[in-house]
Amino acid sequence: MSKHSHKKTVRKKGPKKYTGKHKSEKIIEQTHFWKENLFPALIVFIIPLLLYASTISFDYVLDDKMVLSENKFVKEGFFGIKDIFSNDSFNGYLDNQKALLAGARYRPLSIATFAVEYHFFGLNSRLSHFINILLYALTGLIIFRVLTLYLSKKKNRKWYFSLSFITALLFMLHPLHTEVVANIKGRDDILSFLLAFGVLFYIHRYIVFKKFNKLIIAAFLFFLALLAKESSITYLAVVPLTLYFFTKANRKQYMAVMLLLFVGTVIYFRIRVNVLGTVFSSPEEYTSIMNNPFLGISFSEKYATIMYTLGLYIKLLFFPHPLTHDYYPYQIPIIGWSDWRSLVSLVVYMGMLIYAVMTYKKKTVLIWCIFYFLITISIVSNIFFPIGTFMNERFMYMPSIAFCLFLSFILFEKLPFLFHNQKKPKYALSIILVSVIMIGYSVKTISRLPAWKDTLSLNRAAVKVSVNSARANNFMGVILYQMGLEEDDKQKRSDLFIEATTYIDRSLVIYPYYNDALKMKAGIAGKLYQIDRDLDKLLTKFYEILEFRHVPFVDTYMEYLNPREDNKKLLSFYHRTGFQLLGLEKKNYPLAVRYLYFGLQISPKDPQILEDLAIIYFMSGNYKKSLETGRKALQANPDSENVREYIIKAELASRG
């Protein structure tokens, strides 16, 4: 007995081993998951392949040319990868304009994948779109896998009622993701989220099996996620949050996990600073509302508008309609705190935060969803860092997993037990509701996808929704103008230019100082003049442009017109524009002088132009030139008392 007891005691003091049921569960969890869950995994994988299959035939659109089709580093294949990792992400397209957008951009990983594609297959939009779809489908699988790991302690039920399966399906179907998947450039978002969830997977492996190599893999994946998109930095908070809510990790494990993640972060930021010279904020001050939409508004208006956009994100998660890729000024209106929309959004967000903070010890899925959503949306909210626009649907790609899990939790953890005994939940209503939601999401996604077919379809879709976006209207005008340039039929070409003008004018009504739109207005006016030879209409358009901003194209075109058109009309234009508008109204004396000299080119002794020049020179303080020009004007028109007056003023001023 004593001998037997002694052996039993030794066995108890030995290394703890998993036995019986627990051991088999652990082995299945590690090696047999996909075999045991083959059917649900196939559903999660195949649905996005079918849903987005049509995008394989789509062209390059939006920023695709910056990161792929017209990126010089990508077109060097493998040999361009070094330059991709040592430059701003848009430098391969913009050369030395490294800070085009607020915060700059360093996302080399996705661009490097484009370089690899180009090396083997050249420019192949079909392949690029297919890879995006494939990566998106793989994202669904990893969502299913990771959530199964972390939510395994939840009620044991059939896979088709499981939170992990329903959440993965909702994520795959959500229409807010169409931009990320259908736009090739969206690969940075796809890779970032895919790798970040991979971090959660391997950290769970480390916690459960205590194998340090799993933690090394997790840290490496986190580093890659940062290289894919800087917003992955939020997982420095998501990881400990997830460990706290869903594992029994000890302090030593927390420290090991966070230490290695911080090492990956430090390496990433060291590289980023070496390349960009900055961490997040841009070294340049942005003076255009297209790069800084809050330019010129008060502190109060800025944050009221930000809060309004945060409310719009929640609305689009629940009801993703209408959708657009363009939220540039002023599709989102500038509002103050007196506007109920900003106040409602503030109450909702504060309510979520307060509820989560007060109840975090309960460690429920709902509270985790709130914290995850607030953490991941923070970096794209404009609250802490400028993101160059009011909002974008693709910014919801990473945060939306919290919404999908929240919806699954409500439908399959709360609703079935709401009116029924805890031991006999009723899932009929849950199944009906989730089916309606999934069908609605699918229909909306399918109807949204054609907008991404090419540049024309994307812009046509945008101007229908983003009616108050100066950028969307301008882009529509640009594409119509380009189509007009390629049209051989004179009447069709004219119709396209006229249609383009309507969008450009609408853009300028929204933002009169929009430089790109003013340039387009000048260019289209010039092309229409070549068709209809209506000089009066052309000069009217040029005057309207110069009322807001100087566009060098107008100068060039006036030099072209001078030897070819009616001198009387041109001189009248130069007097009205150079003297009255640029000189008297705008006080832009150098430009006023330039336009008055255009008049002298066609009529060197015109008394009105000479008089205008004398006055403008005097107003600008160039009394010597004013006196010289005034004497010429008096010779051209000896009866001008106004010129005599300015000659006297100029003589007195020049004497001191």
C-alpha positions in Angstrom: 0.0 0.0 0.0 2.7 2.4 1.0 4.8 1.6 -2.1 1.8 2.1 -4.3 1.0 5.3 -2.5 4.5 6.5 -3.0 4.4 5.9 -6.8 1.1 7.7 -6.9 2.6 10.7 -5.1 5.5 10.8 -7.5 3.2 10.7 -10.4 1.2 13.7 -9.0 4.4 15.7 -8.6 5.5 15.1 -12.2 4.8 17.2 -15.2 1.2 18.0 -15.8 -0.2 16.1 -18.7 -3.5 16.2 -20.6 -5.3 12.9 -20.3 -8.6 11.5 -21.6 -11.1 13.8 -23.1 -9.0 16.9 -22.6 -6.0 15.5 -24.4 -8.1 14.4 -27.4 -9.8 17.8 -27.6 -6.4 19.5 -27.6 -5.0 17.3 -30.4 -8.2 17.9 -32.5 -7.9 21.6 -31.8 -4.3 21.6 -33.0 -4.4 19.3 -36.1 -8.0 18.3 -37.0 -9.9 21.5 -37.1 -10.2 21.8 -40.9 -11.1 18.2 -41.3 -13.8 18.4 -38.6 -15.1 21.7 -40.1 -14.6 21.1 -43.8 -18.1 22.0 -44.9 -18.5 25.3 -43.0 -15.0 26.2 -44.1 -15.9 25.6 -47.8 -19.0 27.8 -47.4 -17.0 30.6 -45.9 -14.3 30.3 -48.6 -16.5 29.8 -51.7 -19.1 32.5 -51.1 -16.7 35.4 -51.6 -15.2 33.7 -54.6 -18.7 33.6 -56.2 -19.8 37.0 -54.9 -16.7 38.8 -56.3 -16.1 36.7 -59.4 -17.3 39.5 -61.7 -14.4 41.8 -60.6 -11.9 39.6 -62.4 -12.8 41.3 -65.6 -12.6 44.8 -64.1 -10.0 47.4 -65.1 -7.5 49.5 -63.0 -9.4 52.3 -61.2 -8.8 55.1 -58.7 -5.4 54.7 -57.0 -4.5 51.5 -58.9 -2.3 53.5 -61.2 -0.3 54.9 -58.3 0.5 51.6 -56.7 0.5 49.3 -59.7 -0.2 50.2 -63.3 1.8 53.4 -63.5 4.2 52.8 -60.6 7.8 52.7 -62.0 9.1 50.6 -59.1 6.4 47.9 -59.7 7.4 47.9 -63.4 10.9 46.9 -62.5 9.6 43.6 -61.0 11.9 42.0 -58.5 14.5 44.7 -59.1 12.1 47.4 -57.9 11.3 45.8 -54.6 14.3 47.5 -52.9 13.0 50.9 -54.1 9.5 50.0 -52.9 10.7 49.4 -49.4 12.9 52.5 -49.3 10.4 55.1 -50.6 7.0 56.6 -49.8 4.3 54.3 -51.2 3.3 56.8 -53.9 6.9 57.8 -54.8 7.0 55.2 -57.6 4.2 57.2 -59.3 4.9 60.8 -58.0 8.7 60.7 -58.0 9.8 63.1 -55.2 6.4 64.3 -54.0 6.7 62.2 -50.8 4.1 63.9 -48.8 1.2 64.2 -51.1 -1.3 63.2 -48.4 -1.5 64.0 -44.8 0.6 61.7 -42.7 2.5 60.3 -45.8 2.2 56.7 -46.8 4.5 53.7 -46.1 2.8 50.5 -47.1 5.4 48.6 -49.2 4.1 45.1 -48.7 1.1 45.1 -51.0 3.1 47.1 -53.6 5.9 44.5 -53.4 3.3 41.8 -54.2 2.3 43.8 -57.3 6.0 43.9 -58.3 6.2 40.1 -58.0 3.1 39.8 -60.2 4.5 42.2 -62.8 7.8 40.3 -62.9 6.1 37.1 -63.9 2.9 38.2 -65.7 3.4 41.9 -66.6 0.4 44.2 -66.2 -2.5 41.8 -65.7 -5.6 43.3 -64.0 -7.4 40.0 -64.1 -4.7 38.2 -62.0 -4.5 41.1 -59.6 -8.3 41.1 -59.0 -8.3 37.3 -58.6 -5.5 37.5 -56.0 -7.6 40.1 -54.1 -10.6 37.8 -54.1 -8.5 34.9 -53.0 -6.9 36.8 -50.1 -10.4 38.0 -49.1 -11.7 34.4 -49.0 -8.7 33.4 -46.9 -9.6 36.2 -44.5 -12.9 34.5 -44.1 -11.2 31.3 -43.2 -8.9 32.8 -40.6 -11.8 34.7 -39.0 -13.7 31.4 -38.7 -10.6 29.7 -37.2 -9.5 32.4 -34.8 -13.0 33.1 -33.4 -13.5 29.4 -32.9 -10.3 29.3 -30.8 -11.2 32.3 -28.7 -14.9 31.6 -28.3 -14.6 27.9 -27.8 -15.8 28.3 -24.2 -19.1 29.5 -25.4 -22.2 27.3 -25.6 -21.6 24.1 -27.6 -23.9 24.0 -30.5 -24.0 23.1 -34.2 -21.5 24.8 -36.4 -24.2 26.7 -38.3 -25.3 28.4 -35.1 -21.8 29.2 -34.0 -20.6 32.8 -33.6 -17.4 32.1 -35.5 -19.2 30.8 -38.6 -22.0 33.4 -38.6 -19.5 36.2 -38.1 -17.2 35.1 -40.9 -20.2 34.9 -43.3 -21.4 38.4 -42.3 -18.0 39.8 -42.8 -17.6 38.1 -46.2 -21.0 39.5 -47.4 -20.9 43.0 -45.9 -21.2 45.6 -48.7 -18.8 48.0 -47.1 -16.0 45.7 -48.2 -16.7 46.1 -51.9 -14.2 48.9 -52.2 -11.4 47.0 -50.5 -11.9 43.9 -52.6 -12.9 45.4 -56.0 -10.2 48.1 -56.0 -6.8 46.4 -56.4 -5.2 49.0 -54.3 -7.3 47.7 -51.4 -4.9 44.8 -51.0 -3.1 46.8 -48.3 -6.3 46.6 -46.2 -6.8 42.9 -46.9 -3.2 42.0 -46.1 -3.2 44.1 -43.0 -6.3 42.5 -41.5 -5.4 39.0 -42.6 -1.9 39.2 -41.0 -3.3 40.9 -37.9 -5.8 38.1 -37.3 -2.9 35.7 -38.0 -1.2 37.4 -35.0 -4.2 36.5 -32.8 -4.0 32.9 -34.0 -0.3 32.3 -33.2 -0.6 34.1 -29.9 -3.3 31.7 -28.9 -1.1 28.9 -30.0 1.6 30.3 -27.7 -0.7 30.7 -24.7 -2.1 27.2 -25.1 1.0 25.2 -26.0 3.6 27.4 -24.5 5.8 27.1 -27.5 8.0 30.2 -27.9 8.3 29.7 -31.7 4.6 30.5 -32.0 5.2 33.9 -30.4 8.1 34.5 -32.8 5.8 33.9 -35.7 3.1 36.2 -34.2 5.6 39.0 -33.8 6.8 38.5 -37.4 3.3 38.6 -38.7 2.6 41.8 -36.8 5.6 43.4 -38.4 4.3 42.4 -41.8 0.9 43.7 -40.9 2.4 47.1 -40.2 4.3 47.0 -43.5 0.9 46.3 -45.2 -0.8 49.3 -43.5 0.1 51.4 -40.5 -3.4 51.1 -39.0 -2.4 47.6 -37.8 -0.7 49.4 -34.9 -4.0 49.3 -33.1 -3.4 45.6 -32.5 -1.0 46.6 -29.8 -4.1 47.3 -27.8 -6.3 44.6 -29.4 -4.0 41.8 -28.5 -3.9 42.3 -24.7 -7.6 43.1 -24.8 -8.3 39.7 -26.5 -6.1 37.8 -24.1 -7.8 39.4 -21.1 -11.3 38.6 -22.4 -10.8 35.1 -23.8 -7.8 33.4 -22.3 -6.2 32.7 -18.9 -2.8 34.0 -19.9 -0.6 34.8 -16.9 1.5 37.9 -16.3 4.6 36.3 -17.7 2.8 35.4 -21.0 1.4 38.9 -21.3 4.9 40.4 -20.9 6.4 38.1 -23.4 3.7 38.8 -26.0 3.8 42.5 -25.6 7.6 42.6 -25.6 7.9 40.9 -28.9 5.1 42.9 -30.5 6.9 46.1 -29.3 10.1 44.8 -30.9 8.4 44.4 -34.2 6.8 47.9 -33.8 10.1 49.6 -33.1 11.8 47.9 -36.1 8.9 49.1 -38.3 9.0 52.7 -37.1 12.7 52.8 -37.4 12.4 51.8 -41.0 9.5 54.2 -41.5 11.3 57.2 -40.0 14.4 56.5 -42.1 12.3 56.4 -45.3 9.7 59.2 -44.6 11.5 61.2 -42.0 8.3 61.1 -39.9 6.2 58.8 -37.7 2.6 59.6 -38.5 2.3 63.4 -39.0 3.5 64.9 -42.2 6.4 67.4 -42.3 4.4 69.6 -44.6 1.4 71.9 -43.9 -1.5 71.2 -46.3 -3.2 74.3 -47.8 -5.7 72.5 -49.9 -9.0 71.2 -48.6 -8.6 68.1 -50.8 -5.7 67.1 -48.5 -7.0 68.8 -45.4 -10.8 69.0 -45.4 -10.9 70.8 -42.1 -8.9 73.7 -43.4 -10.4 77.1 -42.5 -13.0 75.8 -40.0 -13.1 76.3 -36.2 -11.9 73.8 -33.6 -15.5 73.2 -32.5 -16.8 72.7 -36.1 -13.9 70.3 -36.8 -14.7 67.9 -34.0 -18.5 68.2 -34.4 -18.0 67.2 -38.0 -15.7 64.3 -37.0 -18.3 63.0 -34.6 -20.9 63.2 -37.3 -18.8 61.1 -39.6 -18.3 58.5 -36.8 -22.0 58.3 -36.6 -22.3 57.7 -40.3 -19.9 54.7 -40.0 -22.3 53.0 -37.5 -25.2 53.8 -39.8 -23.4 52.3 -42.8 -22.5 49.1 -40.8 -26.2 48.6 -40.0 -27.6 49.9 -43.3 -24.9 50.1 -46.0 -26.8 52.4 -48.4 -26.0 54.5 -50.3 -22.3 53.7 -50.9 -19.7 55.8 -52.6 -15.9 55.9 -52.8 -15.9 59.7 -52.5 -16.5 61.6 -49.2 -14.3 64.6 -50.2 -15.4 68.2 -49.5 -18.2 68.9 -49.1 -20.1 65.6 -49.4 -19.8 65.6 -45.7 -21.2 69.0 -44.5 -19.3 71.1 -42.0 -21.5 71.2 -38.9 -21.4 72.5 -35.4 -22.4 71.1 -32.0 -25.8 72.6 -32.4 -26.6 70.1 -35.1 -28.5 67.1 -33.7 -26.5 64.6 -35.8 -23.2 65.3 -34.1 -24.9 65.2 -30.7 -26.6 61.8 -31.3 -23.3 60.3 -32.5 -21.5 61.7 -29.4 -24.2 60.2 -27.1 -23.9 56.8 -28.9 -20.1 56.6 -28.7 -19.9 57.9 -25.1 -22.6 55.4 -24.2 -20.6 52.5 -25.7 -17.4 53.6 -24.0 -19.0 54.2 -20.6 -20.9 50.8 -20.7 -17.7 49.0 -21.8 -15.6 50.6 -19.1 -18.1 50.0 -16.3 -18.8 46.3 -17.2 -15.4 45.2 -18.6 -14.9 42.7 -15.8 -17.8 40.6 -17.1 -15.6 39.7 -20.1 -18.5 39.3 -22.5 -18.3 39.2 -26.3 -20.3 42.3 -26.5 -17.9 44.4 -24.4 -14.9 43.0 -26.4 -16.7 44.1 -29.6 -17.1 47.7 -28.3 -13.5 48.0 -27.2 -12.2 46.5 -30.4 -14.4 48.8 -32.5 -13.3 51.9 -30.6 -9.6 51.0 -30.7 -9.5 50.2 -34.4 -11.6 53.1 -35.6 -9.6 55.6 -33.5 -6.7 55.7 -36.0 -8.9 56.5 -39.0 -11.2 58.9 -37.1 -9.3 62.1 -37.7 -9.3 62.7 -34.0 -5.7 61.8 -33.4 -4.2 61.9 -36.9 -5.2 63.7 -40.1 -6.2 61.1 -42.7 -6.6 63.5 -45.7 -10.4 63.1 -46.0 -13.5 63.2 -43.9 -14.2 59.5 -44.1 -13.9 56.4 -46.4 -15.8 53.2 -46.4 -12.6 51.2 -46.7 -11.6 52.5 -43.2 -14.3 50.3 -41.8 -12.7 47.1 -43.1 -10.8 46.3 -39.9 -13.3 47.7 -37.4 -16.2 45.9 -39.1 -15.3 42.5 -37.7 -16.5 43.8 -34.3 -19.8 44.8 -35.8 -20.2 41.4 -37.4 -19.4 39.5 -34.2 -21.7 41.9 -32.3 -24.6 41.1 -34.7 -23.9 37.4 -34.4 -23.8 37.6 -30.6 -27.1 39.4 -30.4 -28.9 37.1 -32.9 -27.5 33.8 -31.6 -26.5 34.4 -28.0 -29.2 36.8 -26.8 -32.3 36.6 -29.0 -32.9 32.7 -28.8 -33.1 33.0 -25.0 -35.0 36.2 -24.8 -38.5 34.7 -24.5 -37.5 31.1 -23.9 -36.0 28.8 -21.2 -32.2 28.9 -21.1 -32.1 25.2 -21.7 -34.4 25.3 -24.7 -33.4 28.2 -26.9 -35.4 28.9 -30.0 -33.4 29.8 -33.1 -36.2 30.2 -35.7 -36.3 34.0 -35.4 -32.5 34.3 -35.4 -32.3 32.2 -38.5 -34.9 34.3 -40.3 -33.2 37.6 -39.3 -29.7 36.5 -40.2 -31.0 35.1 -43.5 -32.7 38.4 -44.4 -29.5 40.3 -43.5 -27.3 38.1 -45.5 -29.6 38.2 -48.5 -29.7 42.0 -48.3 -26.0 42.2 -48.0 -25.5 40.0 -51.0 -27.9 41.9 -53.1 -26.3 45.2 -52.2 -22.8 43.9 -52.8 -23.7 42.5 -56.2 -25.4 45.8 -57.2 -22.5 47.8 -56.0 -19.7 45.9 -57.8 -20.4 47.1 -61.4 -19.4 50.6 -60.3 -15.8 49.4 -60.0 -15.6 48.1 -63.5 -13.7 51.0 -64.9 -13.0 54.7 -64.3 -16.2 55.9 -66.1 -18.5 53.6 -64.3 -16.9 54.5 -60.9 -17.2 58.2 -61.5 -20.8 57.9 -62.8 -21.8 56.0 -59.7 -20.0 58.5 -57.4 -21.7 61.6 -58.8 -25.1 60.1 -58.2 -24.3 59.7 -54.5 -21.6 62.2 -53.8 -23.5 65.1 -55.3 -21.8 67.6 -52.9 -18.3 66.4 -53.5 -16.2 68.8 -55.6 -13.7 66.0 -56.3 -16.3 63.5 -57.5 -17.8 66.1 -59.9 -14.4 67.2 -61.1 -13.3 63.6 -61.7 -16.5 63.0 -63.8 -15.7 66.1 -65.8 -12.1 64.9 -66.4 -13.1 61.5 -67.7 -15.7 63.0 -70.1 -13.1 65.5 -71.3 -10.7 62.6 -71.9 -13.4 60.8 -73.8 -14.0 63.9 -75.9 -10.3 64.1 -76.8 -10.5 60.5 -78.2 -13.8 61.1 -80.1 -13.5 61.7 -83.9 -17.0 62.9 -84.5 -17.1 66.7 -84.1 -20.7 66.8 -82.7 -20.1 63.9 -80.2 -16.9 65.5 -79.2 -18.7 68.8 -78.5 -21.4 67.1 -76.6 -18.9 65.3 -74.4 -17.1 68.6 -73.6 -20.4 70.3 -72.8 -21.4 67.5 -70.5 -18.0 67.7 -68.9 -18.5 71.4 -68.3 -21.7 70.8 -66.3 -19.8 68.6 -63.8 -16.8 71.0 -63.6 -19.2 73.9 -63.0 -21.0 71.9 -60.3 -17.6 71.2 -58.7 -16.7 74.9 -58.7 -20.1 75.8 -57.1 -19.2 73.5 -54.2 -15.6 74.8 -54.0 -14.9 77.8 -56.2 -11.1 77.8 -55.5 -10.6 74.2 -56.6 -7.5 74.5 -58.6 -7.8 71.2 -60.5 -11.4 72.1 -61.5 -10.4 75.5 -62.7 -7.7 74.0 -64.8 -10.2 71.7 -66.4 -12.7 74.5 -67.0 -10.0 76.4 -68.9 -9.0 73.3 -70.9 -12.5 72.4 -71.8 -13.3 76.1 -72.8 -10.3 76.0 -75.1 -11.4 72.8 -76.8 -15.0 74.1 -77.2 -13.6 77.2 -78.8 -11.7 75.1 -81.3 -15.0 73.6 -82.3 -17.5 76.6 -82.3 -15.0 79.5 -82.6 -17.2 81.5 -80.1 -14.6 84.0 -78.8 -17.1 85.8 -76.5 -18.0 82.5 -74.7 -14.3 81.6 -74.3 -13.3 85.0 -72.9 -16.3 84.9 -70.5 -15.1 81.4 -69.2 -11.5 82.7 -68.8 -12.7 85.7 -66.8 -14.8 83.5 -64.5 -11.7 81.4 -63.9 -9.4 84.4 -63.1 -12.0 85.6 -60.6 -11.0 82.8 -58.3 -7.5 81.7 -59.2 -4.7 82.3 -61.7 -4.5 79.4 -64.1 -1.3 79.5 -66.3 -3.1 77.7 -69.2 -5.2 80.9 -69.7 -2.1 83.0 -70.1 -0.8 80.5 -72.7 -4.1 80.5 -74.6 -4.3 84.3 -74.7 -0.9 84.4 -76.3 -2.2 81.9 -78.9 -5.3 84.1 -79.5 -3.6 87.4 -79.8 -2.5 87.2 -83.5 -5.6 85.3 -84.5 -8.7 87.0 -83.1 -10.6 90.2 -83.1 -8.4 92.9 -81.5 -11.3 95.0 -80.2 -12.7 92.1 -78.2 -9.3 91.1 -76.9 -8.5 94.6 -75.8 -11.8 94.9 -74.0 -11.0 91.6 -72.2 -7.5 92.8 -71.2 -8.9 96.1 -69.8 -11.7 94.3 -67.9 -9.5 91.5 -66.7 -6.1 93.1 -66.2 -7.1 96.5 -64.9 -10.5 96.1 -63.2 -10.3 92.5 -61.9 -6.7 91.7 -61.3 -5.5 95.3 -60.5 -8.3 97.2 -58.8 -10.2 94.3 -57.2 -7.6 91.6 -56.4 -4.5 93.9 -56.1 -2.5 91.3 -58.0 -0.4 93.9 -59.7 2.2 91.6 -61.3 -0.5 89.5 -63.0 -2.5 92.6 -63.9 0.6 94.0 -65.6 1.0 90.7 -67.5 -2.5 90.8 -68.9 -2.2 94.5 -69.9 1.0 93.8 -71.7 -0.9 91.1 -73.7 -3.0 94.0 -74.9 0.1 96.0 -75.9 1.2 93.0 -77.9 -1.7 93.5 -80.3 -1.9 97.3 -80.0 1.2 99.0 -78.6 -0.3 102.5 -78.6 -3.7 101.7 -77.3 -4.6 104.6 -75.0 -6.8 102.7 -72.7 -4.3 99.9 -72.0 -1.5 102.4 -71.6 -3.6 104.4 -69.1 -4.4 101.2 -67.2 -0.7 100.3 -67.0 0.2 103.7 -65.7 -2.4 103.5 -62.9 -1.5 99.9 -62.0 2.3 100.8 -61.9 1.5 103.7 -59.6 -0.7 101.6 -57.3 2.1 99.0 -57.1 4.6 101.6 -56.1 6.6 101.5 -59.4 6.5 105.3 -60.0 9.2 105.3 -62.6 7.3 102.9 -64.8 4.0 104.7 -64.0 5.5 108.0 -65.2 7.0 106.4 -68.3 3.8 104.6 -69.3 1.7 107.6 -68.4 3.6 109.8 -70.9 3.0 107.3 -73.6 -0.7 107.2 -72.7 -0.9 111.0 -72.9 0.8 110.9 -76.4 -1.9 108.4 -77.5 -4.7 110.5 -75.9 -3.7 114.1 -75.2 -7.2 114.9 -73.8 -7.0 112.4 -70.9 -7.2 114.4 -67.7 -6.9 111.1 -65.7 -3.6 110.4 -67.2 -2.3 113.9 -66.5 -3.3 113.5 -62.9 -1.4 110.3 -62.5 1.7 111.7 -64.2 1.7 114.5 -61.7 1.3 112.0 -58.8 4.0 109.8 -60.2 6.4 112.8 -60.6 5.8 113.9 -57.0 6.1 110.4 -55.6 9.3 109.6 -57.5 10.9 112.8 -56.1 10.4 111.5 -52.6 
